[in-house]
Amino acid sequence: MNQLVNRAYNFNAGPSALPLPVLDKAQQELIDFRGTGMSVMELSHRSAAYEEVHNQAIALLKELLSIPEDYEVLFVQGGASLQFSMIPMNFLKSEQQAGYIMTGSWSEKAFSEAKLFGNPYHVASTKEGKYRRIPSLDELKFNSDDAYVHLTSNNTIYGTQWQKFPDTENVPLVADMSSDIFSKPFDVSKFALIYAGAQKNLGPSGVTVVIIRKDLLEKANANIPTMLKYSTFSKNNSLYNTPPTFGIYMLGEVLNWAKSIGGIEEIARRNEEKAKLIYDAIDQSNGFYLGHAEKDSRSLMNITFRLKDEELEKQFLAEAKKEGFIGVNGHRSVGGCRASTYNAVPYEACKAFSQFMVQFQQING
Ligand SMILES: *Cc1c(COP(=O)(O)O)cnc(C)c1O
């Protein structure tokens, strides 16, 4: 493996870091993909060589996430943002209600799209408290005849994450898992539909993973454009039109890497360890660093905090940048600081950043 390259401490919120062994392998295979004499990008999406890549990526997702038999894995384009529309377009009827659990900006965007198709309402919202927490399970009040209940499993901008998912019984539960899919084990069978843009934990941008329970496909609305119907993807193994072949190849390689290091349990163990380094720097700072999320809602993926003084915060961000920590500015809508510690961000990067935080406090505290 190429150990000599200069890799940045990449804390970008998305697109984000990819595992070095995956980049290395992609580089080796780029010009002559497995004896084909061309790159994977130049293969026909109908060729046997590509089909193997495609099917292996699906099989690995099923294996590593323990996806039950009655679910399908689809590859869609348009990002998680298109899912905000596709879900109500397929599953909400004009007179029907759908419950949205509001935990941040992405939930708000999903909710706005649903208004175009039916009657969404807020099951619960933590907006008043600046989205510092995930609602408790007994705050969730929804109707048994809702088309579905929608949640955002990890709030990339506010840095909160569900620790335990609700049981919605017969109401289909839909989740935007863009920023924490594959970060720790979870029970797929609690959900009717899961979606995630690949560019945080699974690969490059351009491919969106949808995990859908098969019975839902039959309940979908009929009069919608071909490319916006889940059944089009399902009937054609996500090969109705040209899929984002390079992105799917990379996603498969990211999953191969995850499998080689011990699968999702090992990924989760590493993520806990990495996040702890930075949360400890916050918690042991005596209020020099102020975490945004309430402790029992903290995200393992996006660690959000402020400094008590705005000038000092500017200085912190400027020095962090100078020291080579990339992407630690908070989202432009909320400011502050955010370290995104996705699966491919190495322990060493988190260690270096936590040491930088401690040193910065020693000098400026
Ligand atoms: C990044 C992100 C999105 C937006 O994804 P796109 O692929 O850019 O549309 C949606 N939801 C969550 C939770 C995200 O983190």
The ligand as an SDF file (V2000), in Angstrom:
LIG
                    3D

 15 15  0  0  0  0  0  0  0  0999 V2000
  -25.9010   14.9330    3.3390 C   0  0  0  0  0  0  0  0  0  0  0  0
  -27.2740   14.6380    3.7600 C   0  0  0  0  0  0  0  0  0  0  0  0
  -28.3720   14.7910    2.9010 C   0  0  0  0  0  0  0  0  0  0  0  0
  -28.2310   15.3460    1.5000 C   0  0  0  0  0  0  0  0  0  0  0  0
  -27.7000   14.4260    0.6610 O   0  0  0  0  0  0  0  0  0  0  0  0
  -27.5390   14.6800   -0.9130 P   0  0  0  0  0  0  0  0  0  0  0  0
  -27.0260   13.3630   -1.3710 O   0  0  0  0  0  0  0  0  0  0  0  0
  -26.5810   15.8140   -1.0780 O   0  0  0  0  0  0  0  0  0  0  0  0
  -28.8740   15.0080   -1.4680 O   0  0  0  0  0  0  0  0  0  0  0  0
  -29.6140   14.4240    3.3670 C   0  0  0  0  0  0  0  0  0  0  0  0
  -29.7920   13.9560    4.6100 N   0  0  0  0  0  0  0  0  0  0  0  0
  -28.7630   13.8200    5.4700 C   0  0  0  0  0  0  0  0  0  0  0  0
  -29.0150   13.2950    6.8430 C   0  0  0  0  0  0  0  0  0  0  0  0
  -27.4780   14.1600    5.0750 C   0  0  0  0  0  0  0  0  0  0  0  0
  -26.4470   14.0180    5.9280 O   0  0  0  0  0  0  0  0  0  0  0  0
  1  2  1  0
  2  3  1  0
  2 14  2  0
  3  4  1  0
  3 10  2  0
  4  5  1  0
  5  6  1  0
  6  7  2  0
  6  8  1  0
  6  9  1  0
 10 11  1  0
 11 12  2  0
 12 13  1  0
 12 14  1  0
 14 15  1  0
M  END
$$$$
